Amino acid sequence: MFWALLADSVFVLVVLAASVLLQRRLRRRRIAATLRIHGPHGLAEEGYFAIGGIEQWIGIRGGNIENPVLLIVHGGPGSSCSIFTPVIRSWETHFTVVQWDQRGSGKTLGRTRRHGTGELTMDRLTKDGIEVAELVRARLRKDKVILLACSLGSTFGLSMVRRRPDLFSAYVGTDQNVGMAKDRNRIHDSVVDRLRTIGLRKGVAELERIGWDPSRWTADDFMAVARWTMKSDPEFFKKTMALLKDSIWFSPAHSLLDIRHFITGMHFSLDRLMNDIRGYDAWQEGIRIEVPFFIIQGADDVLTPPNLANAYFDDIIAPVKGMTLIQNAGHFAAFTQPEQFLQELLTKVRPVVQCAGTVSSASQ
């Protein structure tokens, strides 16, 4: 009787797994159809390129190769934005969008594995990013590219434009990360208060154990703080998790093995980068930027609070600068509100790129 029950249970699990995988295959096929680029001036290519002494994955997509180039630098650490390609499909009408899986992340990690990753520091990622920009510029025959730096990617993204402003027509930060040196005590208390209000006592206990001082955090502490911070805003957490799960599970470009590498890359990269993350302070890096500077931020972002991004923006000295808060959006505003984000790119950033120096500084 026991073996019969076990066999029945295994059969049910196999049927459920087969059903889930069939649903995934059909959904991926439908999404892939929407991603086809038509027309003689379109471009869709991906591959591995020698960057920083290792092979790194780069994808390039756009409806017209004459459009400005938008290089996306993902955050995480280790959280490739290439899973969001279907979400930002409309961007490709107006920009040639470049995705890059950084060393230690996504498909690049799948290619090199851990032992072939080499050095993984913020400085190394800055140097890699500059090489990617140089490669893209040469490959697409462009003088400069727009840099869209997301979350943790906005830390070394700023370093990229500081070191090589000649490569970039504009800097756009989203989920702008200015480091954890300022206001951590108040942020910690705010998160704990929100968790207590909604009855998440486990989160309250864990954050009180970890404390507010990032200099004392381990990589596991960092992950726990990020997780409970997200959960302190239930609506934001639900929306974000749905976005992430659907994007990675149904991505036509990501196999099950790619998904494994994506998840592995987040933990692997955080372990390697934790010391740099703890010590980062955007103000110490300087406040002068030689290219047009923009921040497009979710107004309700609890992970990278907009008040800190705004304080940094106010101090920045740049030839042109602008800041926009997207309402009803938190972290990942570029991907939870892709159409509104695109409108900000088209109305604020692209005119400056096309008519450099003719648009006055503005904040919104």
ABEGO torsion letter per residue (X at the ends): XAAAAAAAAAAAAAAAAAAAAAAAAAAAAAAAAAABBBEAABBBBBEBBBBGGBBBBBBBBBABAABBBBBBBBBOBGBBAAAAAAAAAAAAAABBBBBBBBBGBEAAAAAAEAAAAEBBBAAAAAAAAAAAAAAAAAAAGBABBBBBBBEAAAAAAAAAAAABAAABABBBBBGBBAEAABGAAAAAAAAAAAAAAAGBAAAAAAAAAAEABAAABBAAAAAAAAAAAAAABAAAAAAAAAAAAAAAAABAABBAAAAAAAAAAAAAAAAAAAAAAAABBAAAAEABBABBBBBBBBAABAABBAAAAAAAAAABBBABBBBBBBBGBBBGAAAABAAAAAAAAAAAAAAAAABBGABBBBBX
